[in-house]
Amino acid sequence: MVSEGRRSRPKTTISFPSTIFGVAVHPSKPIVATGLSTGHVFMHRYAADEDDSDNEKDSDVSSGGEVDDRTGANVRDGEFTEVDRLWRTRRHKGSCRGVAFDEGGAYLYSVGTDSVIKQASPETGKVIAKNSHDVDSIPSALTATTTHILVGTEKATLHGFDKRTMKPAYTFADLHEDYITSISHLAQYQNTYHLITTGSTTVTRIDIRKGKLSTSEDQEDEILCSCISYPPNFEYNPNEGRASNVVVPEKRAPVTAVMGMATGVLTFWMKDNWEDQQARAILSDESVDCIAEYPDQRIIAGGADGLVRLVDVRRRKAVKEFEHGGEDGVAAVASDSWGRVISAGGEAVRIWSVEDEPEEVNGGSDSHDSDADSDKSGNDDDASDDSDENKKNKKKRKKTKKRKRGNAKNRLAMNAKAPAKPNFSGLD
């Protein structure tokens, strides 16, 4: 493991007035969207690398600042990079359950406990379109593909909405025994119609034209998150015809789905096998709550222990480590087009430079194949969705979106009660 003395500080830290439930990074610009337990959505712009001459780096963004958005003040520190808040708004009644950019970054989507999906401009925050009537229960997962907005709910239903009209395109119910924890699109893996969802202790594969294709074996461990990891120089051409959407990856570095588990384990799913995991690696003593793809067949994993790890998928080993901190752990992770790691948890978003972080000489944990015995004992602590900003209730809001430590079959009551509405005019 990396010693505390060797852990580098984040390039940027943004503080917020309430608990963060979701974060999304623009695919080509240095801007980050954050959804909060109060229903607010913030958009911030941060500086790219100091030696980066990309046109997206605005001339008024200079090094040397940290944004505290509880007050809007800039706190100077030579090791930080300045951040500008582009806009903020009370986007949802109740908590914001997810934010996501589309593939080109033209739109920002958000969903809340009010079951309203909103499409907005990333530059201005102005709502362009919304759907208020077609989600069956409180949303628990959100992602965007080239053609659809996908929303998973607490009733284990997947809703697909046409991006052009925001109208329902398809609905698949009863995908899992409990709420949907993640949605991963398989466009670059198999074809544009396939995706997987996770929930409770299973993985479900779906063809949006046909419905549910398969459900995995019971993993005896709650699956909290998922992503698809691609090998280096992976090529995909969606314009060569329908059959060409099926891609045969390199034998030495297969396309791999990675799942984060409640017991602190990563599981690896390869070779188009969705019946059961093919390998596993112990990452932490606490739950792995969020993961995201990173270049060169690596992933970013955030956990309840407050650590963010860069994991080499081929070696199944953590190679770098960042300390996000906070009693709430890490709720969301992402990366930007400059290769920086973004972590969100508690009331802070942190941006890290991977190049600055020392590599773990002894880092990572031993990996095992799917037949290896492991300690499946979980943590039965419950989390709750409380958007009250009172510090006495902070622990009750801990990791609400993922409910990482609960038994997969325990349904937790959601508190969609909204706090008093601040005056942010012109954005909702």
N, C-alpha and C positions, 0 to 999 in steps of 0.2 A: 504494500500500500504506500501511497505518497504520504510522507510525514507532514504534519500541520505546518512546520516551518518552511517546507518546500512548495506548498500550495500557493499559487499566484492569486492576486486579487482580481476581481472582475474589472473589465474595461469600463463598464457602465453599470450603474444601479439606478433603477427608477422605483421610488416608493409610492404606494397608493394608500387611499384612505380606508380600504376594506379588503377582504380576502379575494384573491384572484382565483377564478374558476376556469379560465381559458386564455390562451395566447396564440397568435398567428403572426407569421413573418411573411412579408411580401416576397414573391419569388425573384424579383430583380432589383428592388429598391431597399434602401436601409430604413424601412419603417416597420413598426411592430404594433399590432392591435392587441388590446387586453380587455377581457370581460370580467366584471366583478360580481361579487355576491349581492351587491345593491342594485344590480341591473344596469349599471353604467358601463359604457364602452369608451376606452381611451385610444387615441392614435398618437404615437410618438415617432419622431424621426431622429435617428442617431447618426453619428459620423461614421463613414467607412474608414479604412486604415489611413493613417496620416499620409502615406506615400501613394495613396490611390488617387489617380487623376480622373476617375470615372465621372461622367457628367452628372450622375445622380447625387454626387456629394455637393451640397449647396455651399456657396461661399460664406454664408453666415453661420455655418456650423464649425466651431473651432474646438480644439482639445482643451480640457481643463475644467469639466463641470459634471455635477451629478444632480439629477432632477429629483426633488422631493415633491411629488404631486399631491401630497396631503395639504401642502400650502401653496404650491406653485413656485417655490423658491429654488434658485440654483445654489448648490453648495459646492464651493471650489475645492478641488483637490487635484494635484498635478498628475496623479495616476489614472484619472478618470477622463472620459470623453463626454463632451457636452451633448445634451439631448434637448430637442425642442418638442413641446406638445403641439400637435397640429390641431386637435379638437378633442372634445369630450362631450358626452351626452348621456342622459338617462334613457337608454334604449329600450329597456324592458321593465315591466312590472314584476317584481320579484327578482330573483337572481338571473344573471346571464349564464347559460349553461354551455355555450360554445361560440367560438368565432373561427372563421375560415375564409381565406382568399380563394378565388377561383384560380385555375392554372396559369392564366396570364396576368393575374393581379388587377384586372379591371374592376372587380367588385369585391366588397367585403360582405360576408354573410354572418348573421348572428341569430341565436335562438335562446329563448329564456323559459323560465318556469311558467310564463304566461302562454306558452305553446305558440308563440308568434315567431315566424321566420321573417327576417328583414334583410333586404338587399340594399347596400348603401355604397356611396362613392368613397373610396379610400382617402381622396384628397380633401373633401369637404365634410364628410360624415352625413351628407344629406341622404335621406331614405328615398330610394328609387321605386321599390316595389316591396310588397309584403304578402304573406299568407297567414291568415288569422284563424282558420276554421278546420284545418284538415289533419291535425296531429291528435292521435287518440289519447295520449297521456303526457306527463311531464317528460321533456326531452332529456336524454342522457348522453348522446353522442352526435357530432355534426362533422360532415366532410363535404367537399365539393369535387366533382369530376368535370370533364370537359363539357358534359351535356346536362348533368343533373346535380341537385342539392340533395344529400342523403342525411336523413335524421333518424336516429335510433331512439327508442323510448323506454320508459320504465316497464311497460307491458310487453317488452321484447318484440316490438313491432318496428319494421323498417319502412320508412316513408321516402319515396323518391319524388322530387319536384322538378319540373322542366325549368331550366334556368331562364329561358326566354320569356315565359309567361308566369312563373311561380305557381303554376297549377299542378295538382297531383298527377303523376305519371304512373306510379305503381305503388302497391302496398303489400307487404308480406308480414303476416302475424305469427305469433307463437314460435319464434325462432330459437328461443332459449327458455330455460326455467325461470330466469330472472332478467333484470334489465340488460340492455345492450351496452357493453362497456367500450367497444371500439368498432370502427368500420374501416376496412382497407380495400381499396379498389385494385383490381388485378388487370388493368388495361395493358400494362407493359409486360405482364407475366403470361397471360393467356389470351384474353381478348377483351374488347371494350364492354362486354356485357356481364362479365363475371366480377364478383366481389366476395369478401368474407366478412362475417360479423363474429364478435366474441361476446359471451355473456355467461354468467354462472361458471360452469366448468367445461364448456364445450365451444367448438369452432364450427360455424355453419357456412357452407359455400352456397352461393346463390347465382343463378343466371336470371337476369331481370326479365328475360323473355319467357322463361319457363317456371320460375319460382325456386324453391329450395331444392338443391341437388343432393346435398349430403350433410350429415351432422357427425362430428367426430366422436370418438369414444370419450367417456367421462374421464377427465384428467385428474380428478380427485384433488383439485387445487383451483381456486378461483382465478380466472383469466381476466386481467384488468386492462390490458392494452395490447396493441399489435401494430406492426409496420412491415413493409416489404423491403428487403435489402437486395440491391443489385450489384453484380460484380463490376470491377473496373472496365471501362471502355465498352460497356453494354450498349448494344445498338438495337434500336426498335424503329421500324418504319410502318406507321399505321395506314399508309396510302398505297400499299402494294396489293391490296385485296383482302377480303375477309379472312381467307385461310392463313394469310401471312401474319395475322395477329398472334398466332401461336408461335412462340419463340423458343428455340432450343438453346439454353445457356451453355456456357463453357463447362466442361466436365469437372475441371479443377475448382471452379468457383460458381456453384449453382445459385440461381435466384433462390432466396431463402425468406420465408416468413418467420418473424421473430415475435414471440409472445412474452409479456411480462406477467408474472404470477404473484399471488398474494403471499407466498412463502419466501419470496426473495430470489426466485429462480427465473432464468430465461429459458424458454423452450424453443427449439428450432424445427421448422417444418419445411421439408425439401422434396424434390422429385415429384411434385404434383400429388403428394400424399396428404390428404386431409383427414384421414382416419385417426392418426395418432402422431405425436411428436416423434422425431427421429433422433434428437439429441437434446441435452439440457446442460446448463451451467449454473452453478451457484454464484449469485452476484452479491447478495446481501443477507443479513439476518432479518431484515424487515422487507416489506412488500415493494415490488417494482410497480410504480403507479403510472408511469408514462414512458413511452419510447418514441423515437423519430428516426427516420433514415438520415444517414450522413454519407458523404462520398467515399468511394473506394471500399465498398462493402463493409462499412462500419455503421453502427447505430449509436444514438444517444439514449441513455436510460436514466430516469430520475426516480428516486425512491423516498420512502417514508423516513429514512435515516438522514435526509437533508443533503445527500450527495448526488452529484451528476457524474455519470461515468461514460466515457467513450469506449465502446466495445468493438473489438475486431471480431467480425462474425465468422471468418474462416478459422481463426484460432479459438473462438469462443472464450475470449478472455478480455477483461477490462485493461486498457492500456494507458488511459489517462483519467484523472479524477478532479472534480471541481467541488468545492464546498459551498453549496447554496445557503445552507443553514436554515434556522427557523424551526419552531416546534411543529409547524404544519407539514414539514417535508416539502417535496417538489411535486407540484400539481400538473405541470406541463413543460415540455421541452421542444425545441425546434432548432433549425440552423438556417443561416442566410447564405446568399450567393457569394459572400466573401469567406465562407468557411467558419464563421463564428458560431459559437454555441449560445443559445438563449435558454435560460431556465426561469421558471415562474413558480412561486410558492409563497404561502402566507400573504404578505402585503408588498412583495418586492419582485421585480423582474431584473435579472442580471444578465449581462452580455459578456462572454468570455472569448479570449483569443486562444485557440487551440495551440498555436505555435509557441505561446508564452508558457504553456503549462508543461512541467517536466514529465517525462514518460515514466510510467511505473516499472521499475526494475523487477520488483517482486509482486506486482499487482495482479488482480484477477483471482479467479477461483478455479479449482479443478472442474473440468467438464465431464459429463457422463452420457452414455447412450441411453436410449429410452428404456432399457431393461434394468438400469442401475437403481438400487434401492435408495430412497431418500426419506428425509423426515418431512412428512406431509402436514405436521401439526401446524395449524394456523393460529391467528390471533382473533379472538372473538370480540375485540373492542368495536363499539359502534361509533359511526360518525353521523352527524345531522346536518341538515341544510338550514342554517340559521343566518339570515342576512343582517341581523342586529349588529351594530357596530360597537356595542358595549364590550369592553375588554373581558368582563367576567364570562361572556359567552363565546370567547374566541376558540376555546378548545372544542366546543360543541360544533363549530363550523369546520373542524379539521377534516380536510380531504373529502368534502361532501360529494363532489362530482364523481369520484371514483369509488367511494365507500370501500376503501382498500382493505380494511381490517375486519369487516363483517363477514359472517357466514353468507355464502352465495344465496342461500334461500331465505335470508332475513330481509324482509321488506321494511325499509325505513321511511317513516313519515316525512314528507317534504313540507317545509314551511315556505310558502310562496308569498308571505306577507311582505309588502313593500314598505320601505321606510319613507319618511317624508320626502317629497319630490323637490330636489333643488331646481333652481331656475336656470336651465340651459336651453334657451330659446332657439328656434330655427333649425333644429337638427332632427327631431323626432317626427 
